[in-house]
Amino acid sequence: MTAAYPSSVKSFTTKVDFSDTVLAEHVNSLQEEVNALQNNLGTLIKTGSGWVGEFDLVTTAWNTLKDRLANIEYGIKDIYDDYVSDVGGSVIVSSAIGVKSLVVRARASQTANLVEFQTSASAVVTKVLPDGTIQTRGKELVPVIYATTQPTGADFAVGTIWVDSSTDVDATVITTGGSLNDTLMLMGG
């Protein structure tokens, strides 16, 4: 006789003392079901894998429940390793030189800041607005373009600063973009 488990749950008939005859078939059937349970559970099921192994996304039929649980542990470990801690200490490293380490994307029509840096008293000191503008201590950071010739067009809009990188360090010409087009000469010494 073959055990019903794990394909189905075995149905047993209740025996009554001094009324029913218990046959070897009844005991053998119980043994087969117990063996089927043990074989499907596997051995040492209370012992974890120790997070050692690779997560398997392909297998759908495992030899034992222990094998399946071990694979779930491997998957949880993969997720845990990629987890960014909310109490600090996490480091995000790009998986390859052409892969972005982190992307923070605004929702359509977002009004809340994308990122905030705060003091221990929760005062915002630096923030990235939904449009990508960076403000620190209440002032907008101004983009600086370092080039040997003055840029033109959309990249050199109002609020952009161009620094002539061909001048020496002691005398740097800074030109602001757009309609302002003011030139400052910074003299070092």
ZABA-909283 format. One record per residue (C-alpha): residue in three letters; x, y, z. Coordinates in steps of 0.001 Angstrom, whole numbers, plus 500000, padded with zeros to 6 digits. Example, Ala and Ser with C-alpha at 12.3 -4.5 7.8 and 13.67 -1.06 7.14 Angstrom:
BEGIN
ala512300495500507800 ser513670498940507140 
***
This chain:
BEGIN
met500000500000500000 thr501214503554499273 ala500850506508501607 ala498289509133500656 tyr500473511972501955 pro501724514336500504 ser499339514137497539 ser496331514045499857 val495401513647503504 lys494788510040504530 ser491327509288505900 phe491185506738508724 thr488219504925510188 thr487764505065513941 lys488191501744515722 val486072500747518713 asp487506498653521565 phe486142495131521909 ser484085495647518761 asp486458496111515779 thr489285493832514786 val492534495721514274 leu494451494244511365 ala498101494562510374 glu496907496620507378 his495638499301509772 val499009499580511551 asn500948499359508285 ser498886502205506824 leu499698504395509839 gln503411503576509468 glu503356504474505765 glu501769507833506516 val504282508560509307 asn507167507638506950 ala505687509875504230 leu505530512779506717 gln509129512226507834 asn510427511925504274 asn508671515140503213 leu509782517094506276 gly513387515949506090 thr515777515506508977 leu516884518068511548 ile514164520509510456 lys514731522715513504 thr518321523395512360 gly518755526374510020 ser521049526540507022 gly523233529139508711 trp522539531528505786 val524935529510503624 gly523892528760500058 glu522416530331496946 phe518781531329496451 asp517117529137493791 leu514456530858491685 val513979527890489322 thr513097524846491442 thr509393524386492159 ala509402520846493626 trp511754520334496566 asn512890516978497943 thr511930517930501498 leu510323520778503400 lys513727521405504988 asp515237521976501512 arg512456524425500681 leu512869526267503998 ala516640526471503458 asn516037528085500061 ile513677530607501674 glu516456531379504191 tyr518892531979501312 gly516387534380499735 ile515846536224503018 lys519620536526503403 asp519871538056499919 ile517203540602500877 tyr518828541228504269 asp522225541829502635 asp520611544432500334 tyr518671546063503194 val519408549706503974 ser519308550190507739 asp517185553006509133 val519602553330512063 gly522678553941509913 gly525758552027508945 ser524550551053505465 val526790551536502438 ile525393551456498905 val527915550209496351 ser527129550072492657 ser527063546558491193 ala529077547700488137 ile530811550839486840 gly527889551672484535 val525175551148487164 lys523752553957489316 ser524207553292493027 leu520913554910494054 val518070556718492313 val515546558904494126 arg512704559718491721 ala509872562172492400 arg506249561207491794 ala504262563171489224 ser503296566538490765 gln505273565797493945 thr505371568652496446 ala507447567124499261 asn511250567287499231 leu513081564378497594 val515775564275500285 glu516369566125503535 phe519395566376505805 gln518440567356509344 thr520065568262512631 ser519483566108515708 ala516652568532516538 ser514972567716513177 ala515751571121511663 val516262570801507890 val519710572135506922 thr519929570857503335 lys517203569611501030 val516595568547497448 leu513323569970496148 pro511078567950493798 asp512480569863490783 gly516054568904491740 thr517013572288493192 ile519357571966496155 gln518996574343499097 thr521311574478502069 arg520652576598505163 gly517781578256503287 lys519888579312500281 glu519768577761496812 leu523032576209495651 val524151577650492330 pro525612575367489629 val529217576112488668 ile530588575248485206 tyr534376574948484925 ala535507575438481323 thr538207577137479251 thr535594579006477162 gln532378580626478338 pro529377578270477818 thr526214579456476066 gly522598578326475682 ala520403576415478110 asp523346575072480111 phe524304578652480994 ala521024579938482375 val520367582616484962 gly521896581545488242 thr524691579477486650 ile528284580475487339 trp531112579914484866 val534688579736486102 asp537448580143483533 ser539617577148484283 ser542457578429482086 thr543333581291484462 asp545770580893487306 val544528580186490781 asp545269583708492075 ala543048585475489516 thr539811583689488673 val537142585228486434 ile533602584254487367 thr530740585071485005 thr527097584556485941 gly524805583242483233 gly521613584492481649 ser520590588125481404 leu522740589099484396 asn526025588204482682 asp527976589907485475 thr531704589350485666 leu533625589241488920 met537397589122489257 leu538521587267492364 met542060588028493340 gly543866585645495605 gly547052586194497393 
***
